[in-house]
């Protein structure tokens, strides 16, 4: 056939069909459905049984290796630290959030370049004992008090 487009012949509807290049029976040689001696499931088994000589020396179920003496005596995974040897700390159920503030801090004359700091503080209180705890994070440090006050007022 050429690369140039050719129009269909005028009697296209009356042409004979092309020869069939396919086999007459693609399933030739396959057993019929009525052949009960053939099991298609046995053609390919993804998990075949082991060969008969695979298990020449079976390991008994109660087998334990002889090298257990080399395994160190480790505590179970449920034990963390020295459980049983020290008194555990009481749970922190009585602690609760108390307050959070933005504060300015004067670190003293020894901290010349970073004498004045602006930071955030987060306070927690223990309702049963009255203890206070907290955390502080520095936001900015200044050598001049006026500059620190200006930034603090803007925040």
N, C-alpha and C positions, 0 to 999 in steps of 0.2 A: 504494500500500500504506500502510496506516496504521501509526502507531507502537505500536499496541496489539498484543500478541501474540495471534495467532489460531491455534487448534489446527488440525492437519492434517485434511482431510476424511476421512470414514470410508472412502471407496473410493480411497485414495491409491495403492495398488498397481495399480489398474486405469486410472489416468489416462494419457492420451496424453503423450508427451514434448513439451517445448516446441519451438517452431520453431528451426531451426539458423540463427544469424545470421552464420555464417562463410561465406567463399567456398567454392565447391565445389572449386576447384583453386587453392590459393595460389601454385602455381608456374606459373600460366598465362603464356605469353609467354616463358618461359625455354627455351633450346635443350635438346634431349634429350641424353642421355649419348652417343648414337651420332653426334652431330653433331661431327665432328672438325675442322670449320672454325672452331669457336668455342673459344677458349682462355680459361678464367676467370682464369688467372694474368696475362693482359694487361689486365684491367680496371683494376687499380690497381698502379702500379709506384712504390714509395717512393723509388727512386733512378733517375729517368728519365735517359736519355742527354742530354748537353747539346745545345742547338739547333745546327743546322749553322753558323750565323753567329756562334757564341760565340767562336771562336778566330780572329779576323780577323788579329791580329798575334801570332803565336806567339813566345815567348821561347826562344831557343836554349839548349841544355843547358850550353854552356860560357860562358854570360853571367856577367860579373862587373861590379858597379856601378863607376861612375867615381869615386865619393866615398870610396874606400878610403884615400886620403891623409889624410882627416880622422879616421880611427880611430886612437887612440893605440896605441903599441906596448906592450901589456900582457903581463905574464908569464903563463904558463899557470897554471891553477887548482891544479895539483899542486905548484907552487912556493910555499912559505910563508916569508915573511921574506926574508933575503938568502942563500938557498942558493947555494953555490958561492963566496961571498965571505968567509965566516967558517967557522971550524972548528966543526963541530957538537959539542954537549956529549955526553959519554958517557952511555949509558942508565943509569937508576937501578936496575939489576937487583940490585946488591949491597946496597941499603938494605933493612932489614927492621924490623919492630916490635920494640921492646926492652922497654919498661915503661910502665905508666900508674899514676899515684898521685894521691891527694887530699892537697894540701899547704896549709900556712899560711905566709903571707909577711908580713914586716915591711917596709913601704915607707919607713920613716924618718920623722923628725920633720917634714919639709917637707910631708908628706901628712897633715895633722892630722885631717881628717874621715874619711879612708879610709886610715889608716895600716896597719891590719891587714886582710889579705885572705885569704879561703879560695878556693882554685881547684883545677882539675884540670889535670894535666900529662900529656902523651902523648909518649913518647920513642921515637926511631928511631935505629938505629945502622947505619953503613956497615961491612960486614965487611972490605972490602978496604983501607980507609984508617984505620978506627978513629974516624971522625968521628961526632959525635952531633948530632942535630937533634930538634926537638920543637915542640909547640904548647901554649899555656897559655890557659885560659879562666877568667875570674873568676866565682865563684859568689856571693860576698857580701863586703861591705866593712864594717869596723867602726872606730870611734875608740877603743874600750876593748879592751884585751887580754883581760880576763877574759870579756867577752861573746863575743869571737871564739873563745876556747878552749872555751866551753860549747857553741857551735854546732858547732865542729869535732868535739868529742867525740860529739855526737849523730849526726853524719853517719857 
